[in-house]
């Protein structure tokens, strides 16, 4: 397509090369504007509002690096959190097998499903720097779990399972889950209040007074039931 003083519809410049992004006549952009990140975030043509067609290409080197990073992060995370309860279960358990099973099942629940719920609560409450907050929480939890594990194993006179349950399951998992749940409930309280009032509360404009502009007797049966009594009372005055 020859450029006969055709302008870029974004910067209004007339470069030698223009890209046509849509079917409409004026959807022409210069190379510089096309390579701008803000332009690539556009979903629709600014001229005719048609949806753009995208060509997707993947950077496989970056993709593999991300997958490896996530795998190492979650593997180390699961190892640090699963190793202490598994060690206690097999090497330092109680005489009651039922208590041992409850302990291991509770730990696995909080490490898997509990962590997913907790992270989801954090993401819904903390909108800024969510990744940094989750990473800081992960480092703190890992350090605290290992510290409690080594302390409870070093002191041979205490019940390792009980103290590990109190400090790790109670503080690391239970307390944050309860804290963020309360914040979430309080945050949604107004929405819940509005929903309940919308479904159960009937509001009508308050009648301050009545004005009669006819000498004919008022027929109560023609008046709404909620104002029959005050109208009858005024009619008899």
KALINWO-V210524 format. One record per helix or strand of 3 or more residues. SS is the DSSP state (helix for helix, strand for strand). FROM is the first residue (numbers start at 1). LEN is the number of residues. If there is no record, write none. Layout:
ss=SS from=FROM len=LEN
ss=SS from=FROM len=LEN
//
This chain:
ss=strand from=18 len=3
ss=strand from=28 len=3
ss=helix from=31 len=4
ss=helix from=37 len=4
ss=helix from=60 len=32
ss=helix from=97 len=29
ss=helix from=130 len=25
ss=helix from=160 len=28
ss=helix from=189 len=12
ss=helix from=220 len=3
ss=helix from=225 len=11
//
